[in-house]
Amino acid sequence: MGWPALLLLLLCAVGVRGLYFHIGETEKRCFIEEIPDETMVIGNYRTQMWDKQKEVFLPSTPGLGMHVEVKDPEGKVVLSRQYGSEGRFTFTSHTPGDHQICLHSNSTRMVLFAGGRLRVHLDIQVGEHANNYPEIAAKDKLTELQLRARQLLDQVEQIQKEQDYQRYREERFRLTSESTNQRVLWWSITQTVILILTGIWQMRHLKSFFEAKKLV
């Protein structure tokens, strides 16, 4: 594999998603994340509550919490847990594909938040980006060179997982295409048979009509 291809894979393997969004009192917000199998995902979030008097978002009170739910491509619940106004959730994928990550607040229990808005800052890290390398270095007593080698090995492993996932997607797309082509072929054959049978029926009907009128 050449360096340009390796660089492209490294860019594609970047697994950091940072954003913020607003939710209402009973609103749920969901996100779709494509994740290879056996990949660790870490999400960090913090919430801010809208202050009507100051007209600005301020840090949320400790009583307000967020419920996080994660479903795998098959719809199975991977994670479902209640957190505080600021927190961190972690899960590992076991099925490659689109994972649904949903968040909503327990605002119905918060009188102060009733009818208000909440801003949620969310940062999702996938793969080797989820690793805390300074903590790993301190725990395993790694030198800078050893730590760099560990990072490169993790990146290569993540690239391999991304490649496996792309092959998995290509295989599913090929099977879907073949299934669609077969259905189109059978539908075309069915239409042809129906047209032929309709033509035969029309010819017999016209022949009977002409014979009844003594035209033939």
C-alpha positions in Angstrom: 0.0 0.0 0.0 1.4 3.4 -1.0 1.7 6.4 1.2 -1.1 8.4 -0.5 -3.5 5.5 0.0 -2.4 5.1 3.6 -2.9 8.9 4.2 -6.3 8.7 2.7 -7.3 5.8 5.0 -5.9 7.7 8.0 -8.1 10.7 7.1 -11.1 8.5 6.6 -10.4 6.8 10.0 -10.6 10.0 11.9 -13.2 9.3 14.6 -13.9 12.5 16.4 -17.3 14.2 16.2 -17.9 17.5 18.0 -21.1 19.4 17.9 -23.8 21.1 20.0 -27.6 21.1 19.6 -30.7 22.4 21.3 -33.6 20.3 22.6 -36.9 21.2 24.2 -38.5 19.9 27.3 -39.6 16.5 26.1 -37.6 16.3 22.9 -35.3 13.4 22.0 -32.4 13.9 19.6 -30.8 10.9 17.9 -27.6 10.6 15.8 -26.4 7.8 13.4 -22.8 6.8 13.6 -21.2 4.2 11.3 -19.0 2.1 13.5 -17.0 -1.1 12.6 -17.3 -4.1 14.9 -15.3 -4.5 18.1 -14.7 -0.7 18.2 -14.7 1.4 21.4 -16.8 4.6 21.4 -16.6 7.3 24.0 -19.1 10.2 24.2 -18.6 13.3 26.4 -21.4 15.8 26.9 -22.3 18.8 28.9 -25.5 20.7 29.1 -26.4 24.4 29.4 -29.8 25.8 30.4 -31.3 28.9 28.8 -31.7 31.8 31.2 -34.7 33.9 30.2 -33.7 36.9 32.3 -30.1 37.1 31.1 -31.0 35.7 27.7 -27.9 33.5 27.7 -27.1 29.8 28.2 -25.7 29.0 31.6 -24.3 25.8 33.1 -27.2 23.4 34.1 -28.1 22.7 37.7 -26.8 19.4 39.1 -30.4 18.0 39.4 -30.9 18.0 35.6 -29.9 14.7 33.9 -29.6 13.2 30.5 -30.7 9.7 29.4 -28.4 8.1 26.8 -29.6 5.2 24.7 -27.6 3.4 22.0 -28.9 0.8 19.6 -26.9 -1.4 17.2 -27.8 -1.9 13.5 -30.1 -4.8 14.5 -32.1 -2.5 16.9 -30.7 -4.2 20.1 -30.1 -1.8 23.0 -26.3 -1.6 23.6 -26.5 1.1 26.3 -29.4 2.7 28.2 -28.5 4.7 31.3 -29.3 7.9 33.1 -26.5 10.4 33.6 -26.1 13.8 35.2 -26.0 17.2 33.6 -22.5 16.5 32.5 -21.1 13.1 31.8 -19.3 10.5 29.8 -20.7 7.3 28.3 -18.8 4.4 26.8 -19.7 1.3 24.7 -18.1 -1.2 22.4 -19.7 -2.2 19.1 -20.2 -5.9 18.4 -22.0 -5.5 15.1 -20.7 -3.3 12.2 -23.0 -0.7 10.8 -25.1 2.3 11.7 -25.5 2.8 15.5 -28.2 5.1 16.8 -27.2 7.3 19.7 -30.2 9.1 21.4 -30.2 11.7 24.2 -33.1 13.3 26.1 -33.4 15.1 29.4 -35.3 14.3 32.5 -36.8 17.8 32.2 -40.3 16.7 33.2 -38.9 16.4 36.8 -37.4 19.9 36.6 -39.8 22.7 37.3 -37.1 25.3 36.5 -36.6 23.8 33.1 -40.3 23.6 32.2 -40.9 25.2 28.8 -37.2 26.1 28.4 -34.4 25.2 26.1 -31.3 23.1 26.7 -28.1 23.2 24.8 -26.1 20.0 24.7 -22.5 19.9 23.7 -21.6 16.4 22.5 -18.2 15.0 21.5 -18.0 11.4 20.2 -14.7 9.6 19.8 -14.4 6.4 17.9 -11.6 3.8 17.7 -8.1 4.8 18.7 -9.3 8.4 19.3 -11.1 7.1 22.4 -7.9 6.0 24.0 -6.3 8.2 26.7 -2.7 7.8 25.8 -1.2 9.9 28.6 -3.1 7.7 31.0 -1.9 4.6 29.2 1.7 5.8 29.3 1.6 6.5 33.0 -0.1 3.2 33.8 2.3 1.0 31.7 5.3 3.2 32.2 6.0 3.7 28.5 8.7 5.8 27.0 7.8 8.4 24.4 9.0 6.1 21.6 7.0 3.1 23.0 3.9 5.3 23.3 4.3 6.5 19.7 4.6 2.9 18.6 1.5 2.0 20.5 -0.4 4.8 18.9 0.7 3.7 15.4 -0.3 0.1 16.1 -3.7 1.3 17.3 -4.1 3.4 14.1 -3.1 0.4 11.9 -5.6 -1.8 13.8 -8.3 0.8 13.3 -7.6 1.1 9.6 -7.9 -2.7 9.3 -11.3 -2.5 11.0 -12.3 0.3 8.7 -11.2 -1.8 5.7 -13.1 -4.9 7.0 -16.2 -2.7 7.5 -15.9 -1.3 3.9 -15.6 -4.9 2.6 -18.7 -5.8 4.7 -20.6 -2.9 3.2 -19.5 -3.8 -0.4 -20.7 -7.4 0.2 -24.1 -6.3 1.4 -24.4 -3.9 -1.5 -23.5 -6.6 -3.9 -26.0 -9.0 -2.4 -28.7 -6.3 -2.5 -27.9 -5.5 -6.1 -28.0 -9.2 -7.2 -31.3 -9.6 -5.4 -32.7 -6.5 -7.0 -31.5 -7.7 -10.5 -33.1 -11.1 -10.0 -36.4 -9.4 -9.0 -36.3 -7.1 -12.0 -35.6 -10.1 -14.3 -38.5 -12.2 -12.9 -40.8 -9.2 -13.1 -39.8 -8.7 -16.7 -40.5 -12.4 -17.5 -43.8 -12.2 -15.7 -44.8 -9.1 -17.7 -43.8 -10.8 -20.9 -45.8 -13.9 -20.0 -48.9 -11.8 -19.1 -48.6 -9.9 -22.4 -48.4 -13.1 -24.4 -51.4 -14.7 -22.6 -53.4 -11.5 -23.0 -52.6 -11.4 -26.7 -53.7 -15.1 -27.1 -56.9 -14.4 -25.2 -57.6 -11.3 -27.3 -57.0 -13.3 -30.5 -59.3 -16.1 -29.4 -62.0 -13.6 -28.3 -61.8 -11.8 -31.7 -62.0 -15.1 -33.6 -65.1 -16.1 -31.6 -66.6 -12.7 -32.2 -66.1 -12.9 -36.0 -67.4 -16.5 -36.1 -70.5 -15.4 -34.3 -71.1 -12.6 -36.8 -70.3 -15.1 -39.6 -67.6 -12.8 -40.9 -65.1 -15.6 -41.2 
